[in-house]
């Protein structure tokens, strides 16, 4: 197979130019010089960013809501009207450490765990209207 003299000339010029510039013609890189590697901490940026987003979008709001609900339930006092998670409506007649005694009808009292209180309605100090305080604990 015969090559044209122009193609041979072009190949020789290309090889000469590549060797003069100090690059490998096949790879296109300078021999002995590697690409600089980024610092190790740059690989941690995106995982840390995603974990921060998950924390501030999901975990922190749930924790704050649970804390607020627990404080509301701890503040339950005699005379408050409640609704339990089971749907029982009643009036608190006695508060214990972890339970409350709830009057649901005449001569009917139930002892209910504080953790099962869903809503607390207490009379407002300034008026006759009642103020509902939701204590949703999930």
N, C-alpha and C positions, 0 to 999 in steps of 0.2 A: 504494500500500500504506500503510495507516495504522498508525502505531505507537501503542502505548498510552502515555498520559501517565506512567504509572508507570515504564515502560522508559526514556523520555526523561529523567525525573528521576534515575533510577539512573545513567545514562550521564554526565549532567552532574556529579553528585556524585562519581563515580569519577574523572573527569578533573580536577575541582577538587582532590580529595584527593591525587591523584598529583602535580599541579603544585605543590601546597603543600608536599609532602614532598620535592620535588626529585628525584623518580625518573621515569624514562621508563615510561609505562604499558604500552607494548607489550613492552619488553624486560625490565622489572622491575629495572633497574640504575640507579645514580646516574650522570648524564652527567658525563664527564670523569674519573671514578674507575675505574681498572682493578683487576682482582683482583691481589693481590700475587703476584709470581713467587717460587718457592722459590730458594734459593741454588744455584749451578751444581754444587757438590759433592754435593748430594743425589741428582742423577741418576747419579752414579758409584757409589753405595753398593751396589746390588744386583749390578752386573757384577763389582765387586771382591770381593764376598762369594762369588760363584759361582766366580771364579778361585781364591780361597783354598781353597774346599772341594775343588775338583778337584786342586789341588796337594797338600793334606794327605791326601786319600783315595786318589789314584792315583799321582801322580808321585813323591812323597817315599818311600813304602814300596818302590817298585820300585828307586829309586836306592840306598836303604840295603841292600836284599837283594843287589843286584849288587855293591856295594862289599864286603859281607861275603864273598860267593862269591869275588871276586877275591883277597881277603886269604887265604882258605883255600887257594886254588890256589897262590898265591905261597909258602905255607908247606909245600908238598909236599916231602918229603925221601925219601932212599933208605930202602927198607924198608917204605914205605907200600903197602898194597894199594889199587888203584883200580878203578873201573868207568868206562869212557868213555861218551860219549853214544851211541856206536854199539853198546854192550853188551859190549865186550871187557873181560874181567877180567884183571888182571895185577898184578905186583909191580914197583915202581919200583926200577931198578938204578942209574940215573944221572940227575941233574937238570942241565939246561942252562938258558940264559936263557929261551927261549920254548918249549922242548920237553923231554920226558922220555923216557928209554929204559925200556921196560916189558918185563919177561920174562913171556911168556904161557904158555910150555911149556918143556920141556928143549930147550936150544939154539935157542930161538925168541925173538928180541927185536924189538920194534917201537919206532920213534921216533914219538911222538905229541905233538901240540901241547897245551900246557897248557890252552888254552881249551876243549879237548874233554873235559876231565876232568869227570865228573858227580858221583862220590862218591869220597871218600877214607876209607879205614879204616886207622887206625893203632893199634898196640898201646898200651894204656893203661900209663902209667908205674908205677902202683901194683899192678896185678893182671895175670893171664894173659888176662883177657877183652879183647876188642877194642872199640874205640869208633869208631862210624861218624860221619864228618863229611860232611854233604852240601854240595857246592859247586855248586849248580844255577845256571848262567849262561845266561840266555836273551837 
